[in-house]
Each structure stands twice: as structure tokens, then as C-alpha cells.
Amino acid sequence: MSDDANEKNFEATEKKKQDAAKKGDVLRSKELATAAAVATGVATLSFVGPWLFGGLEKVAFSSFRFDAAALERADPGAIFGHAAGAVLPPIFTIGCTVIIATLISQLLLGEGAPFNPGAIGFKGSKINPLSGLKRIFGTQGLIELGKSILKLVLMGSLAGWWISQNLPTLLGLGRGSLEAQLAYAWEAGMGLVLLLVIGLAIIAAIDYPLQRFQRNKRLKMSLKELRDETKQAEGSPEMKSARRQRQRDLARGGVAKAMKEAQFVIVNPMHFAVALTYDPDLAPAPVLLCKGRGETALAMRDIAGEDGMPILEYPALARSVYFTTQVNQMVREELYVAIAALVAFVLSLKRGERPQRPRVEVPEDLRFDGDGRPDARASHA
């Protein structure tokens, strides 16, 4: 096998991608998952924030308002239960939406099974120090290092810009009312988180195409792999033979009835077949009873051989009749002379004679190649 046949220059087939997915090699973007999770969390928090802070307010009031009688009747379990009932539902809502967004962001990438049981199995390479060093100092490790530096620079820049815009106001919060301080802290905090979401979205927009490119490159196939996959898909010679036989059996069912009335078959020699009959009481010229190509033509040859029907190999004439005559129609007038010679030959055979095989001519404008295009080179059989 030459080196060119082993070079991975071809895009992966769908089967290669599916096999890789079963082994855990699927298109995934951690940065996209992070951006989706944070963005969803922020959006959910903006809606359930009042609910959450209302619960916190109730907990604070109930926890810090007490007297001697309340201390004597204090029930820690009830206090914690009340606090959990007020705070946990909004927190649970935020957590569920974040989890769902993370899963959806990965599942919508496609090209992989949602769950891969094989990925959780034990693999010695996961604890092999040499494999770990290769991942750290290899190409993938350098790419991950570059992404980490990019995230650090981008997020730090966004946070620095936010601090420069809000620091004077934050330093002066102590001079205002508590309600105003809390409102501004909420708005400022949401503004900071939104900036970070934008940063994460930028990183995800860079990471997703990179992950797709890396996976496509990793799954590229060589010419040898393509050939092996094609052979595997087509199956063994025995399977192909059985498949062709099934196709031929189906074709036999479609032409068997018409072949019973035919007198002879003209073939080319394997790809085309036309079955004709001539009865002057029914039609003044030979009639085409059925025609076929490929498996149908082979089925017609089989039936003719089983019935002892003459099979005449005249490639140019077979193609001409096939492309110019419809089933149950008389052959073209320009072909009368050629077909009449064959009719006479067949009748002589039925009388027990041993006539010489006739030589027939096909008109130039009725010569075709295997695709039905004019073919002036085919002049006679």
C-alpha cells in the first residue's frame, strides 16, 4: 500500500462519525456550555430575584425579631424548615434551568449520542502518567492553555472596565439609605454578570468552530480506510450475490407473464433485453412485449433459458428497440428489416433447421449507447 493511500486527506463519513460517537468522541464545547449555563442563570435570576429576596427578607425578619418568650419556645428545626421553604424553591428553580440549558447546549450540537455508557468505563490511559503529560504538553494542551489565557485576559478586562465605571459610586454607598444601597448593588451586580456573559459568549463563539475543526481533523480518513469501509458496507461476495438474486427474483415477477407470450429475446448481451413476438393475425409488425436492463434483463434471460426460448445477442439492435419502442407497441418501421431477419431465423430454428446466424444492420439515427445517447459507432451486431 502506498503512502498516499494511508494519508488522512478525506473527510470522515457518517459511519466513521457514528462509530467515533459510540466511543465517546463527540462534538462538545465546554465554553459553550459555560456560556449557556451562566446566561440562563442570569436570565432566570432576573425573573426569580424578587422571589428569592422576598424569601430572604422573611427569613431575616423572623430570625432577628424575638423576645424572651420566643427564646424559650425556640425550635431550631422549625426555624430551619421555615428558612428552607422560603429560600430553596427559587434557588432550585435557578439550578434546574442552568442544568437544562447546559444539557441542551451540548445535545443540540449533534454528531454524537446524548449519553455514552462506554465513556464512564475504566480506561488505563486515563491514569497513565505518560498519557497525561502528552495531553498537557501536546497540541490540545497548548490550545487549552491559550483559551485559558484568553479567558483570563478578556474577563479581567471586562471586570476592570466595570470597576472603573462603578467604583466611585460603590465607595459612596454608605452615605445613602439602605434601600437605595441594596437597589444599586443589585443593578451593579447584574451589570457585571451581563458583561461576563458577553465575554463568555465571545469565547464560546471562538471555541465552538475550533472544536468542530479539531474533531473533523481528528476523524479524517485515508483512502485505504474509505475503501475498507466501502467493502464492509457492501458486504462479502456471498452477500452481494444473494442481494442480486433477490433483486432478480423481484424482476422475474414483473416480466414473467409477458415472457410467456414472447417468441425470442434480443440481448446486449447482459445489460439490455427486449422480448418480442410476431403474429400477423394480431399486428402487421413484431410487437415488443417487455423490456428491461440490469437485473430485469438478467431475469428475462433466465426465463428465456428455462423455457428454451431463443436468446439472440445483437447489442446495437437490442439498444435500439429498447430506447425507441414502448411495451405492447410495434417496433419502429426502420427496424422492420432487421427484426424480420431474426423472425425468419427463429422460425427456422423451431422447424429443426440449422440456419446461419443473420447479420442485421441498424439505421444510423437509431443507434444508441448504454445511456440512450446517439452512438454512430454501433452499426451492426
C-alpha positions in Angstrom: 0.0 0.0 0.0 1.4 3.4 -1.0 1.9 6.2 1.5 -0.7 8.3 -0.4 -3.3 5.6 0.4 -2.6 6.0 4.1 -2.6 9.8 4.3 -5.7 11.1 6.0 -6.9 13.6 3.5 -10.6 12.7 3.2 -13.5 14.0 5.3 -15.0 11.4 7.7 -18.0 9.5 6.6 -21.2 9.4 8.6 -20.4 5.9 9.7 -17.0 7.0 11.0 -18.6 9.8 12.9 -21.2 7.5 14.4 -18.5 5.0 15.4 -16.5 7.7 17.0 -19.5 8.9 18.9 -20.1 5.5 20.3 -16.5 5.6 21.7 -17.1 8.9 23.3 -15.5 11.1 20.6 -18.3 13.6 20.1 -18.6 17.3 19.4 -18.6 19.1 22.7 -17.8 22.7 23.7 -17.2 23.3 27.4 -17.1 27.0 26.7 -20.5 27.0 25.0 -21.9 25.0 27.9 -20.5 27.5 30.4 -21.8 30.5 28.5 -25.2 28.9 28.1 -25.4 28.0 31.8 -24.3 31.4 33.0 -26.6 33.3 30.6 -29.5 31.1 31.6 -28.8 31.6 35.3 -28.6 35.3 34.9 -31.9 35.4 32.9 -33.6 33.2 35.5 -32.2 35.2 38.4 -33.6 38.4 36.8 -37.1 36.9 37.0 -36.9 35.0 40.3 -34.7 37.6 42.0 -37.7 39.3 43.7 -39.0 35.9 44.8 -35.6 35.0 46.3 -35.0 38.3 48.0 -38.6 38.2 49.4 -37.8 34.9 50.9 -34.6 36.2 52.4 -36.4 39.1 53.8 -38.9 36.9 55.5 -36.2 34.8 57.0 -34.3 37.8 58.2 -37.4 39.3 59.9 -38.3 36.0 61.6 -34.7 35.4 62.7 -33.9 38.8 64.1 -37.3 39.6 65.8 -37.6 37.7 69.0 -38.2 38.2 72.7 -37.8 36.2 75.9 -40.9 34.1 75.2 -39.7 33.4 71.7 -36.3 32.2 73.0 -38.0 29.8 75.4 -40.2 28.3 72.7 -37.4 28.3 70.1 -37.5 25.2 67.8 -34.3 25.0 65.6 -36.0 22.5 63.3 -38.9 24.7 62.6 -36.7 27.7 62.1 -34.5 25.9 59.5 -37.6 24.5 57.9 -39.2 27.9 57.5 -35.9 29.3 56.1 -35.6 26.4 53.6 -39.2 26.7 52.5 -38.6 30.4 51.8 -35.2 30.2 50.1 -34.8 26.8 48.5 -37.6 27.0 45.8 -36.1 30.0 43.9 -32.6 28.5 44.3 -33.9 25.2 43.0 -35.6 26.9 40.0 -32.3 28.6 39.1 -30.4 25.4 39.4 -32.8 23.4 37.2 -32.8 25.9 34.4 -29.0 26.0 34.4 -28.8 22.2 34.2 -31.3 22.1 31.4 -29.6 24.8 29.5 -26.2 23.1 29.8 -27.6 19.8 28.5 -29.5 21.4 25.7 -26.5 23.4 24.6 -24.5 20.2 24.2 -27.2 18.0 22.7 -28.1 20.5 20.0 -24.5 20.3 18.7 -25.4 17.0 17.2 -22.9 14.4 15.7 -23.0 12.4 18.9 -25.1 10.2 21.1 -26.6 12.1 24.1 -25.3 9.5 26.5 -22.3 7.2 26.1 -22.1 4.4 28.7 -18.6 3.5 27.4 -17.2 6.8 28.5 -17.7 6.0 32.2 -15.8 2.7 31.9 -12.3 2.2 33.3 -9.5 3.1 30.9 -5.9 2.6 31.8 -4.9 5.6 29.6 -6.8 7.9 32.0 -4.4 7.2 34.8 -1.3 6.7 32.7 1.2 9.5 33.6 2.7 9.4 30.1 -0.7 9.9 28.5 -1.4 12.7 31.0 1.9 14.5 30.1 1.1 14.1 26.4 -2.3 15.8 26.9 -0.7 18.6 28.9 2.1 19.4 26.6 0.6 18.3 23.4 -1.3 20.3 20.8 -4.6 20.0 22.7 -2.9 21.1 25.9 -1.4 24.2 24.3 -4.8 25.1 22.8 -6.5 24.8 26.2 -3.7 26.9 27.7 -4.3 29.6 25.1 -8.1 29.5 25.7 -7.4 29.9 29.5 -5.2 32.9 28.9 -7.7 34.4 26.6 -10.5 33.9 29.1 -8.3 35.5 31.9 -7.4 38.5 29.8 -11.0 39.0 28.4 -12.7 38.5 31.7 -10.2 40.6 33.6 -10.5 43.4 31.1 -14.3 43.4 31.4 -14.2 43.3 35.2 -11.6 46.1 35.2 -13.7 48.3 33.0 -16.8 47.6 35.2 -14.8 48.6 38.3 -13.5 51.8 36.7 -17.1 52.8 35.9 -18.7 51.9 39.2 -16.0 52.3 41.9 -16.8 55.9 42.8 -20.5 55.1 43.3 -19.7 51.9 45.2 -17.4 53.8 47.6 -20.1 56.3 48.4 -22.9 53.7 49.1 -22.6 54.2 52.8 -24.0 57.7 52.7 -27.3 56.7 51.2 -30.3 54.8 52.5 -30.2 51.1 52.9 -32.9 50.5 50.4 -31.1 52.7 47.8 -27.8 50.9 48.5 -29.3 47.5 48.0 -31.0 48.5 44.8 -27.8 49.9 43.3 -25.8 46.9 44.5 -28.3 44.6 42.7 -28.2 46.7 39.4 -24.4 46.9 39.5 -24.1 43.2 40.2 -26.4 42.3 37.4 -24.5 44.6 35.1 -21.2 42.9 36.0 -22.7 39.5 35.4 -24.1 40.6 32.0 -20.6 41.8 31.0 -19.1 38.4 31.9 -21.9 36.6 29.9 -20.9 38.7 26.9 -17.2 37.7 27.4 -18.2 34.0 27.8 -20.3 34.2 24.6 -17.3 35.6 22.7 -15.1 32.8 24.0 -17.8 30.2 23.0 -18.1 31.7 19.5 -14.4 31.1 19.1 -14.3 27.7 20.8 -17.2 26.0 19.0 -15.7 26.3 15.5 -12.4 25.3 16.9 -13.8 22.2 18.4 -15.6 21.3 15.2 -12.4 21.8 13.2 -10.4 19.7 15.6 -12.9 16.9 15.6 -13.1 16.8 11.8 -9.4 16.8 11.5 -9.1 14.0 14.1 -11.6 11.9 12.2 -10.2 12.4 8.7 -9.8 9.2 6.8 -7.3 7.7 4.5 -8.0 6.3 1.0 -7.4 2.8 2.5 -10.0 3.4 5.3 -12.5 4.6 2.7 -12.0 1.5 0.6 -12.2 -0.8 3.7 -15.4 0.9 4.8 -17.0 0.6 1.4 -16.1 -3.1 1.2 -17.6 -3.6 4.7 -20.8 -1.7 3.7 -21.2 -3.7 0.5 -20.6 -6.9 2.3 -19.0 -10.1 1.2 -19.2 -11.5 -2.3 -21.7 -14.1 -1.0 -24.0 -11.3 0.4 -23.8 -9.3 -2.8 -24.7 -12.4 -4.8 -27.6 -13.1 -2.5 -28.8 -9.5 -2.8 -28.6 -9.6 -6.6 -30.5 -12.8 -6.6 -33.3 -11.2 -4.6 -33.4 -8.3 -7.0 -33.6 -10.7 -9.9 -36.4 -12.7 -8.3 -38.3 -9.5 -7.9 -37.6 -8.6 -11.5 -38.8 -12.1 -12.7 -42.1 -11.4 -11.1 -42.6 -8.3 -13.1 -41.8 -9.8 -16.6 -42.8 -13.5 -16.1 -46.3 -13.0 -17.6 -45.2 -11.1 -20.6 -42.3 -13.5 -21.3 -44.8 -16.4 -21.7 -46.1 -14.9 -24.9 -42.7 -13.9 -26.3 -41.1 -15.8 -29.2 -37.5 -14.6 -28.8 -35.3 -12.2 -26.8 -32.7 -9.9 -28.1 -29.9 -9.0 -25.6 -26.9 -6.7 -25.3 -25.5 -9.2 -24.1 -26.2 -8.7 -20.3 -27.3 -5.1 -19.8 -30.3 -4.9 -22.0 -33.0 -7.3 -23.1 -36.1 -7.0 -25.2 -38.7 -9.8 -25.7 -40.7 -9.7 -29.0 -43.4 -11.7 -30.8 -44.8 -11.7 -34.3 -48.3 -12.8 -35.1 -49.6 -11.4 -38.4 -53.2 -12.0 -37.2 -52.7 -9.6 -34.3 -50.4 -6.9 -35.8 -48.7 -6.3 -39.1 -45.2 -6.0 -37.4 -43.4 -7.5 -34.5 -44.6 -6.3 -31.1 -42.4 -5.6 -28.0 -43.9 -7.5 -25.1 -41.4 -6.4 -22.3 -38.0 -4.9 -22.0 -35.5 -4.4 -19.2 -32.0 -3.5 -18.2 -29.7 -4.6 -15.4 -31.4 -7.2 -13.1 -34.6 -7.2 -15.2 -32.6 -8.0 -18.3 -30.8 -10.9 -16.5 -34.2 -12.1 -15.2 -35.5 -12.1 -18.8 -32.5 -14.1 -19.9 -33.1 -16.6 -17.1 -36.8 -17.1 -18.0 -35.9 -17.4 -21.7 -33.2 -20.0 -20.9 -35.6 -22.1 -18.8 -38.3 -22.0 -21.5 -35.9 -22.9 -24.3 -36.6 -19.5 -26.0 -34.0 -18.3 -28.5 -31.7 -15.6 -27.0 -30.1 -13.5 -29.7 -27.2 -11.3 -28.9 -27.4 -8.2 -31.1 -26.2 -5.3 -28.9 -27.0 -2.4 -31.3 -30.4 -3.8 -32.2 -31.3 -4.5 -28.5 -30.5 -1.0 -27.5 -32.3 0.5 -30.5 -35.5 -1.4 -29.7 -35.2 -0.6 -26.0 -34.9 3.2 -26.5 -37.4 3.6 -29.4 -40.3 1.2 -28.6 -42.7 1.1 -25.7 -44.1 -2.1 -24.3 -47.1 -3.5 -26.3 -46.2 -1.4 -29.3 -44.9 -2.4 -32.7 -41.3 -1.8 -33.4 -40.2 1.2 -35.5 -40.7 0.9 -39.2 -37.0 1.5 -39.8 -36.3 -1.7 -37.8 -38.6 -4.0 -39.8 -35.9 -5.5 -42.0 -33.6 -6.3 -39.1 -36.4 -7.8 -36.9 -37.8 -9.7 -39.9 -34.5 -11.4 -40.4 -34.5 -12.5 -36.8 -38.1 -13.7 -37.0 -37.2 -15.9 -40.0 -34.1 -17.2 -38.2 -36.2 -18.2 -35.1 -38.9 -19.9 -37.2 -36.1 -21.9 -38.9 -34.8 -23.0 -35.6 -38.3 -24.1 -34.5 -38.5 -26.2 -37.7 -35.4 -28.0 -36.6 -33.2 -26.4 -39.2 -29.7 -25.1 -38.6 -29.7 -21.7 -40.3 -26.8 -19.3 -40.4 -26.9 -16.5 -37.9 -28.2 -13.5 -39.8 -26.3 -10.2 -40.0 -28.5 -7.2 -39.3 -28.0 -3.5 -39.9 -29.3 -0.8 -37.6 -30.1 2.6 -39.1 -27.6 5.3 -38.1 -30.2 7.5 -36.5 -31.4 4.6 -34.3 -28.0 3.7 -32.8 -27.6 4.4 -29.1 -25.1 3.8 -26.3 -25.9 2.4 -22.9 -27.3 5.7 -21.7 -29.6 6.3 -24.6 -27.3 8.8 -26.4 -26.8 8.7 -30.1 -23.9 6.4 -31.0 -22.8 6.3 -34.6 -20.1 3.7 -33.9 -22.7 0.9 -33.3 -23.7 -0.1 -36.8 -24.4 -3.8 -36.6 -24.4 -6.8 -34.2 
